[in-house]
Amino acid sequence: MLLNIKRAFPKLVREVNVVRFREEHRSYEWVAEVLLSNSSVLHIKDYLFLDGSRKYAYHWQAADGSMIARWDNAVHWPEPVSGLLFNHFGRKI
C-alpha cells in the first residue's frame, strides 16, 4: 500500500522508509517516513490496539524541521470531542 506510493507519484515521492511494522493478532504498530521531492518529510505513526481503538499522527515538516501540518486523533481538551480529528498548520490547531 504505502510502498506503492512512490510508483504512483514518482515526481512527488523521493523515498519511503518503513521504520517499524509489527502486527500481532488484530493489532499493529506502523511507523514510517516519506521523503518528498521538495525535501520535506511526512512522518507517520499509526497504531491499532486489540480493543479496536486507533491512535495516529501524520506530521509533515519542511526540510528545515519546521512543521507544515499535522493530522492526529490525540485528545487536546479535557472534554470529549466527537470525531477526534485535529489539524495543525504551522503553530495553529
Summary of the structure (lengths in Angstrom):
residues: 93
radius of gyration: 14.8
end to end distance: 29.1
largest distance: 42.6
contacts: 213
relative contact order: 0.14
helix: 8%
strand: 53%
